Structure formats: C-alpha cells, structure tokens
Amino acid sequence: MTTYQDLLKQREALTEQIEQARKRETADAVARVRALMQEFHLSPSDIFPSGRKARAKGMGMKVKPKFRDPATGQTWTGRGKAPKWIAGRDRAAFLIR
C-alpha cells in the first residue's frame, strides 16, 4: 500500500514532468507558428487583427436622423435619451420628411 507521503512525492514529480512537457510543447508550437508565418509571409496583424473589423454585423452603423429642431437645425435619430429641445413635446412636429 502506498503511503500519503509517497503519493505527495509522486505528485511533485508529476507536476515537474507536466511543467517540462508544457514548456517543450509550447516551444514546438511557437516554432511551427513562426515557420508558417514565414512561409506565408504573415505578420502578427494578419493573425490577430485589431480595430473595428471584428464587430458584429450591424454594429456601429450610422442611422439617419428622424427629427430636426427648426430653430437650431439640430437633429436626433430617435434613439437614446431625447434631447432637451424635443423632450416632453409632440415629436410629430419635428419629423423630417
């Protein structure tokens, strides 16, 4: 029968083996990625694009204004909090046709 202390020693040995295998396999993976990048002339930005290209469809699209203040010419799309010039008033009078 294996004792508690023996099992703890086995766990420490396994933990060390796991860490060594991880380092070795990580180094191999990085080498393969670098080779593929060189072969296909890729840059990090090709693999990990940044910016707004990855946005969901329809996100960030401009919306045409639906309402206009005749006094100032300011417009509002009808989305979000209503501006002070239209708040509490009949919106039909401010519709853009």
C-alpha positions as CSV (number, residue, x, y, z in Angstrom):
1,M,0.0,0.0,0.0
2,T,1.2,3.5,-0.9
3,T,1.6,6.0,1.9
4,Y,0.4,9.6,1.9
5,Q,4.0,10.8,1.8
6,D,4.8,8.6,-1.2
7,L,1.8,10.0,-3.0
8,L,2.8,13.6,-2.3
9,K,6.3,12.8,-3.7
10,Q,4.7,11.3,-6.8
11,R,2.5,14.3,-7.2
12,E,5.6,16.7,-7.0
13,A,7.4,14.5,-9.6
14,L,4.4,14.5,-11.9
15,T,4.0,18.3,-11.5
16,E,7.6,18.8,-12.6
17,Q,7.1,16.4,-15.6
18,I,4.0,18.3,-16.6
19,E,5.7,21.6,-16.5
20,Q,8.7,20.3,-18.5
21,A,6.3,18.8,-21.1
22,R,4.4,22.0,-21.3
23,K,7.5,24.1,-21.9
24,R,8.8,21.7,-24.6
25,E,5.4,21.5,-26.4
26,T,4.9,25.3,-26.2
27,A,8.4,25.8,-27.7
28,D,7.5,23.4,-30.5
29,A,4.2,25.1,-31.2
30,V,5.8,28.6,-31.3
31,A,8.4,27.2,-33.8
32,R,5.7,25.8,-36.0
33,V,3.7,29.1,-35.9
34,R,6.8,31.1,-36.8
35,A,7.6,28.7,-39.7
36,L,4.1,29.1,-41.1
37,M,4.2,32.9,-40.7
38,Q,7.5,33.0,-42.6
39,E,6.2,30.5,-45.3
40,F,3.1,32.5,-46.0
41,H,4.6,36.0,-45.3
42,L,2.2,36.7,-42.5
43,S,2.5,39.4,-39.9
44,P,1.1,39.4,-36.4
45,S,-1.6,41.8,-37.5
46,D,-2.7,39.3,-40.2
47,I,-3.3,36.7,-37.4
48,F,-4.6,39.0,-34.7
49,P,-6.5,41.8,-36.4
50,S,-7.4,44.7,-34.2
51,G,-9.8,47.5,-34.6
52,R,-13.4,47.6,-35.7
53,K,-13.2,44.9,-38.4
54,A,-14.3,42.2,-36.0
55,R,-17.6,43.9,-35.0
56,A,-20.8,42.1,-35.3
57,K,-23.0,42.7,-38.3
58,G,-25.0,45.9,-38.0
59,M,-22.9,47.3,-35.1
60,G,-21.8,50.9,-35.4
61,M,-23.9,51.7,-38.5
62,K,-25.0,55.3,-38.9
63,V,-28.7,56.0,-38.5
64,K,-30.4,58.7,-40.4
65,P,-31.9,61.4,-38.2
66,K,-35.7,61.3,-37.9
67,F,-36.3,64.6,-36.0
68,R,-35.0,68.2,-36.6
69,D,-35.2,71.3,-34.4
70,P,-36.3,74.0,-36.8
71,A,-34.9,76.7,-34.5
72,T,-31.3,75.4,-34.3
73,G,-31.1,72.7,-37.1
74,Q,-30.1,70.1,-34.5
75,T,-31.1,66.6,-35.4
76,W,-31.9,63.4,-33.4
77,T,-32.2,59.8,-34.7
78,G,-34.9,58.9,-32.2
79,R,-32.6,56.5,-30.3
80,G,-31.3,57.0,-26.8
81,K,-32.3,59.8,-24.5
82,A,-34.3,62.6,-26.1
83,P,-32.5,66.0,-26.4
84,K,-33.9,68.9,-24.4
85,W,-35.4,70.6,-27.4
86,I,-37.8,67.7,-28.1
87,A,-38.3,66.3,-24.6
88,G,-41.9,66.5,-23.5
89,R,-43.2,67.8,-26.8
90,D,-45.1,66.3,-29.7
91,R,-42.5,64.6,-31.8
92,A,-44.7,64.7,-35.0
93,A,-43.9,68.4,-35.4
94,F,-40.2,67.7,-35.6
95,L,-40.3,64.8,-38.0
96,I,-38.0,65.0,-41.0
97,R,-40.0,64.3,-44.2
